């Protein structure tokens, strides 16, 4: 799988759910990272990494695109929200093996057709083009990453976390293609703990079962055996003889 083209920028971000347990989630894709700034395809469910206004959008974009000027306003934020919602829905559909929504594909293609942030080779003596890129150029770069993400090269590697209580979607960029968890720090660690506890319980049950099988049946007390034996032999036991009567001299 040609994942190298997708990973043109650093991926991953800190997630901050309502329970306060902050953890790192690497979605494997810049476009997926961006979708999670609004909760992926569930923007009303409480995003794990919230970008809820233009100021937060500027902060997120400039962290990943240092060349972008933090000039995003309400218009840019509205466009960003439309793009990330489309990417989120497409990611969920891809993870389930469903057909991609044509409307959401159109949104991604529309942004991908706009100017993006051009690559720059360091070391030159002249500055070509604008000194700072515009926020919409960053959205164009994100959309082009989404085009690659949902293209044929990915080949079924957009997946949901294997945990029963987690539905986070990620791009499996591992060489073996065997990634199972959204994060080893979170769901992977929980699965290891549960497996360890289950093995411990089975080991205790196995020891108890072997102990029960090896314990001999309790022996009958000696007094009980004597009583039962005496009862069985009672009919054969002669009655005690009456003592002989003493004969007196006068009687003779």
C-alpha positions as CSV (number, residue, x, y, z in Angstrom):
1,X,0.0,0.0,0.0
2,X,1.3,3.4,-0.9
3,X,0.8,5.2,2.4
4,X,3.9,7.3,2.0
5,X,2.0,9.8,-0.2
6,X,-0.6,10.2,2.5
7,X,1.8,10.9,5.3
8,X,3.0,14.2,4.0
9,X,2.5,15.9,7.3
10,X,2.8,14.7,10.9
11,X,-0.3,12.9,12.1
12,X,-1.8,12.3,15.5
13,X,-3.2,14.5,18.2
14,X,-4.2,14.5,21.9
15,X,-7.7,13.5,22.7
16,X,-9.5,15.0,25.6
17,X,-12.8,13.2,26.4
18,X,-15.1,14.2,29.1
19,X,-13.6,11.9,31.7
20,X,-10.4,13.9,31.7
21,X,-8.2,11.0,30.6
22,X,-6.0,12.6,28.0
23,X,-4.5,10.2,25.5
24,X,-2.7,10.3,22.1
25,X,-4.5,9.1,19.0
26,X,-2.7,8.7,15.7
27,X,-5.4,8.3,13.1
28,X,-2.7,7.6,10.4
29,X,-4.0,10.4,8.2
30,X,-4.0,14.2,8.2
31,X,-7.5,14.2,6.8
32,X,-8.7,11.9,9.5
33,X,-7.0,14.0,12.2
34,X,-8.9,17.0,10.7
35,X,-12.2,15.1,10.7
36,X,-11.8,14.4,14.4
37,X,-11.6,18.1,15.3
38,X,-15.4,17.9,15.0
39,X,-16.1,14.4,16.3
40,X,-15.7,12.6,12.9
41,X,-19.2,11.9,11.6
42,X,-20.9,12.6,14.9
43,X,-20.4,16.3,15.6
44,X,-23.1,16.5,18.1
45,X,-21.8,13.6,20.2
46,X,-19.1,15.6,21.9
47,X,-15.8,15.7,19.9
48,X,-12.7,14.3,21.4
49,X,-10.6,17.0,20.0
50,X,-12.8,20.1,19.7
51,X,-12.2,22.9,17.1
52,X,-15.4,24.9,17.6
53,X,-14.6,28.3,16.2
54,X,-12.3,30.3,13.9
55,X,-9.7,30.9,16.6
56,X,-9.4,27.2,17.4
57,X,-9.2,26.5,13.6
58,X,-6.3,28.9,13.3
59,X,-4.4,27.2,16.1
60,X,-5.0,23.7,14.7
61,X,-3.9,24.7,11.1
62,X,-0.8,26.6,12.1
63,X,0.3,23.7,14.3
64,X,0.4,21.5,11.3
65,X,1.1,24.1,8.6
66,X,3.6,26.7,10.1
67,X,3.5,28.6,6.8
68,X,-0.2,29.4,7.1
69,X,-1.2,32.8,8.4
70,X,-3.7,32.6,11.3
71,X,-6.3,34.7,9.4
72,X,-9.3,32.3,9.4
73,X,-12.6,33.9,10.1
74,X,-16.2,32.7,10.2
75,X,-16.2,32.0,6.4
76,X,-13.1,29.8,6.6
77,X,-14.5,28.1,9.7
78,X,-17.8,27.3,7.9
79,X,-15.9,25.9,5.0
80,X,-13.6,23.9,7.3
81,X,-16.7,22.4,9.1
82,X,-18.2,21.3,5.8
83,X,-15.0,19.6,4.7
84,X,-14.4,17.8,7.9
85,X,-18.0,16.6,8.1
86,X,-17.7,15.1,4.6
87,X,-14.4,13.4,5.4
88,X,-15.9,12.0,8.6
89,X,-18.9,10.5,6.9
90,X,-16.7,9.0,4.2
91,X,-14.3,7.5,6.7
92,X,-17.2,5.8,8.6
93,X,-18.6,4.4,5.3
94,X,-15.2,3.2,4.2
95,X,-14.6,1.5,7.6
96,X,-17.9,-0.4,7.2
97,X,-17.2,-1.4,3.6
98,X,-20.1,0.7,2.3
99,X,-20.3,2.8,-0.9
100,X,-19.0,6.3,-0.5
101,X,-21.6,9.0,-0.5
102,X,-21.5,10.9,-3.8
103,X,-22.4,14.2,-2.1
104,X,-19.6,13.9,0.3
105,X,-17.2,12.9,-2.5
106,X,-18.2,16.1,-4.3
107,X,-17.4,18.2,-1.3
108,X,-13.9,16.7,-1.0
109,X,-13.3,17.0,-4.7
110,X,-14.4,20.7,-4.6
111,X,-11.8,21.6,-1.9
112,X,-9.2,19.4,-3.6
113,X,-9.5,21.5,-6.8
114,X,-8.6,24.7,-5.0
115,X,-5.0,25.9,-4.5
116,X,-3.1,24.0,-1.8
117,X,0.1,24.7,0.0
118,X,2.9,24.1,-2.6
119,X,5.9,22.1,-1.5
120,X,9.1,24.2,-0.9
121,X,12.7,23.0,-1.2
122,X,14.8,24.6,1.5
123,X,18.1,26.2,0.9
124,X,17.3,28.6,-1.9
125,X,18.2,32.3,-1.9
126,X,14.8,33.7,-3.0
127,X,11.3,33.5,-1.7
128,X,8.9,32.3,-4.4
129,X,5.2,33.2,-4.1
130,X,3.4,34.4,-1.0
131,X,5.3,34.6,2.3
132,X,2.4,33.1,4.2
133,X,-0.2,30.7,2.9
134,X,-3.9,31.3,3.4
135,X,-6.1,29.0,5.6
136,X,-8.0,27.9,2.5
137,X,-4.8,26.6,1.0
138,X,-4.4,24.3,4.1
139,X,-8.0,23.1,3.5
140,X,-7.0,22.3,-0.1
141,X,-4.0,20.2,1.2
142,X,-6.2,18.4,3.6
143,X,-8.8,17.6,0.8
144,X,-6.1,16.3,-1.4
145,X,-4.9,14.0,1.4
146,X,-8.5,12.8,1.7
147,X,-8.6,12.0,-2.1
148,X,-5.6,9.7,-1.5
149,X,-7.1,8.4,1.7
150,X,-10.3,7.2,0.0
151,X,-8.5,6.1,-3.2
152,X,-7.7,2.6,-4.3
153,X,-4.2,2.5,-2.8
154,X,-5.6,2.3,0.7
155,X,-7.2,-1.1,0.0
156,X,-9.4,-1.7,3.0
157,X,-7.1,-0.3,5.7
158,X,-9.6,2.3,7.0
159,X,-10.9,0.4,10.1
160,X,-12.7,0.8,13.3
161,X,-11.1,0.1,16.6
162,X,-11.6,-3.6,17.7
163,X,-12.8,-2.7,21.2
164,X,-16.5,-3.4,21.7
165,X,-17.0,0.0,23.4
166,X,-15.0,2.1,20.9
167,X,-15.8,3.1,17.3
168,X,-12.9,5.3,16.4
169,X,-11.7,5.0,12.8
170,X,-8.1,5.0,11.8
171,X,-5.9,4.3,8.8
172,X,-3.7,1.2,9.4
173,X,-0.3,2.3,8.1
174,X,1.6,-0.6,9.7
175,X,3.7,-2.7,7.4
176,X,1.9,-5.9,8.4
177,X,-1.6,-4.4,8.2
178,X,-2.5,-5.9,11.6
179,X,-3.3,-2.8,13.7
180,X,-6.4,-3.5,15.9
181,X,-6.7,-0.6,18.3
182,X,-7.2,3.1,18.1
183,X,-4.4,3.4,20.6
184,X,-2.3,1.0,22.6
185,X,-2.3,3.6,25.4
186,X,-6.1,3.3,25.6
187,X,-8.1,0.4,24.1
188,X,-5.0,-1.8,23.5
189,X,-4.0,-1.5,27.2
190,X,-7.5,-2.2,28.4
191,X,-7.7,-5.3,26.2
192,X,-4.4,-6.6,27.7
193,X,-5.7,-6.0,31.3
194,X,-8.9,-7.8,30.6
195,X,-7.1,-10.7,29.0
196,X,-4.7,-10.9,31.9
197,X,-7.6,-11.0,34.4
198,X,-9.4,-13.7,32.4
199,X,-6.3,-15.9,32.3
200,X,-5.9,-15.5,36.1
201,X,-9.5,-16.5,36.7
202,X,-9.1,-19.6,34.5
203,X,-5.9,-20.6,36.2
204,X,-7.6,-20.4,39.6
205,X,-10.6,-22.4,38.4
206,X,-8.2,-25.1,36.9
207,X,-6.3,-25.4,40.1
208,X,-9.6,-25.8,42.1
209,X,-10.9,-28.4,39.7
210,X,-7.6,-30.5,39.9
211,X,-7.7,-30.2,43.7
212,X,-11.3,-31.5,43.8
213,X,-10.4,-34.5,41.6
214,X,-7.4,-35.5,43.7
215,X,-9.1,-35.4,47.1
216,X,-10.1,-39.0,48.2
217,X,-13.6,-39.7,49.6
218,X,-13.9,-39.3,53.4
219,X,-13.4,-42.6,55.4
220,X,-16.0,-43.8,57.7
221,X,-15.2,-43.3,61.4
222,X,-13.9,-46.4,63.3
223,X,-16.7,-46.2,65.8
224,X,-19.3,-46.2,63.1
225,X,-17.6,-49.3,61.4
226,X,-17.6,-51.1,64.7
227,X,-21.2,-50.4,65.4
228,X,-22.2,-51.6,62.0
229,X,-20.1,-54.7,62.3
230,X,-21.5,-55.5,65.7
231,X,-25.0,-55.1,64.4
232,X,-24.2,-57.6,61.6
233,X,-22.7,-60.1,63.9
234,X,-25.2,-59.7,66.7
235,X,-27.3,-62.8,65.7
236,X,-24.2,-65.1,65.9
237,X,-23.0,-63.9,69.3
238,X,-24.0,-66.4,72.1
239,X,-26.0,-65.0,75.0
240,X,-24.1,-64.6,78.2
241,X,-24.3,-67.7,80.5
242,X,-26.0,-67.4,83.9
243,X,-23.5,-67.7,86.7
244,X,-23.5,-71.1,88.5
245,X,-25.5,-71.1,91.7
246,X,-23.4,-71.8,94.8
247,X,-24.4,-75.1,96.5
248,X,-24.4,-74.9,100.3
249,X,-23.3,-77.7,102.7
250,X,-26.8,-78.0,104.1
251,X,-28.3,-78.7,100.8
252,X,-26.2,-81.8,100.5
